[in-house]
Amino acid sequence: MAKQTKFGELKKVFDLLHGPKGCLWDKKQTHKTLVKYLREESREFIETVNKNSYSHMKEELGDLLLQVMFHSQIAKKNGKFDIEGVIDGLIKKLKRRHPHVFGAVKVKSVGEIIENWDRIKAQEKADAKNNR
């Protein structure tokens, strides 16, 4: 039997919170009602970075992950996407935008890496706009 990861446990916690016997407050939230918390948690994380406080960064990153999980859970309930889709999209994006690691592109500097990233990102945005 495979050992459950902490991420798997977190997913189960969210399923319980949003399930039939879950938290009424959590189940009433929407993407819009949660925006203020996302802003607040982002601001708090930035403050900890500026203070170079790793113990607080860890906590604030957890709070940001809470927001990602919460929004993904709401989308899952609405049949739009789930956290696995978010992670899959991120993996694909990272692989696309790092062709010097995951492909055959050769780079000589960080500047070239940034140029490639920006070019690939711009192409992705243009492709997305054309596919609307």
N, C-alpha and C positions, 0 to 999 in steps of 0.2 A: 504494500500500500504506500502510495506516494505521500510524503510529508507535505502538509499544507503550508504554503508560504504566508507571510504576513499580509501580502497583497490579497491573496485569496480570502484570508480572514476578514480583511477590510471590506471586500465585496460582499461577504455574507452579512457583516454588520449593517451595511447599507440596505441590503435586501430586507433584513429584519426591521430596520427603522421605517422602511416604506411599505412594509407588508401589512396584512390585516390587523395584527396586534401591535403595530409600530407606533411611532410618535405622531400625534395629531399635528403638531406644529410643523414637523419635517414634511409631512404629506401635503400640507397646504401651500408649501412654498412653490414659487415659479422662478423661471430664469430672471424675470424682472425684479421680483422681491429680494432676490439674492445679490443683485448687482452691488448694493451698498456694502455688503459684507466682503465681496471680492475686492472692492476699492480699499476698504479698511485694512484687510489682511495684506494686500499688496503694499500699502503705505507702511504698515508695521514691519514687514520684512525689509523694506528699504531702510528704515530706521536702524534695524539691527545690523545690516550690512555696514552702514555708515559708522556704527559704533564698534564694528569688528567683533561682535558678540556671538560667537559660534553656538553657545548654548541656547541663546534666544533665536538664532537663525534656524536651528533645528526645529524648534517649536513653531515658528512662523511658517516654515516650509510645510509642516504638517497641516497648519491652518489653510494654506493655499491648496494643498492636496485635497483637503476637505471640500473646498469650493469646486475643484475639478470633479471630484466624485459626486457631489451633490448635483451639479448641472448635468452630468452624464446620467445619473439615476432618473432625473426628471425627463430627459430625452428618451431614455429607455422606456419609461412608463407611457410616453407618447408615441412609441414605435418609431422613433427617428434614428437613434444610434445608442450605443452603450460604451462603457469605458474601454472594452476590448477594441472597439472600432476607433476610439480616440488614440489608443496606443498603437494600433496597426497603422493609422494615418501618420502618426509621428515617426514611427520606424521607417516607413516608406519615404517620408520627407527627408529625414536625416541621411538616408542612403542616396537619394537623388542629389542632395545639396553637398555631399562629400564625395564627388567623383574621384578625387585624389586618394581616397581611402578605399572606396567600394567599387571603383572602376579603374580605367586605364589612364586617366588624366594625370599628367606630371605637372607639379608646381615647384617653384623655386623660392616662394616667399609667402608670408602671411597675407601680403597685399594681393597676390594672385588668388589665394583662397577666398578672400573677401570679394574680389571682383567676380569670381565664378559664382559664389553664393548669390550675390546681387543679380547677376545675369539670369541664373536659374530661377530665382524667386520672381523676377520680372516676367519671365517666360511663363511660369506657372499662373501668375495673375492674368496675363493676356489670354492664355488658354482657357482659364476659368470664365473670363468675361465672354469669350467667343462661344462657350458651351452653355450659356444661360438661356 
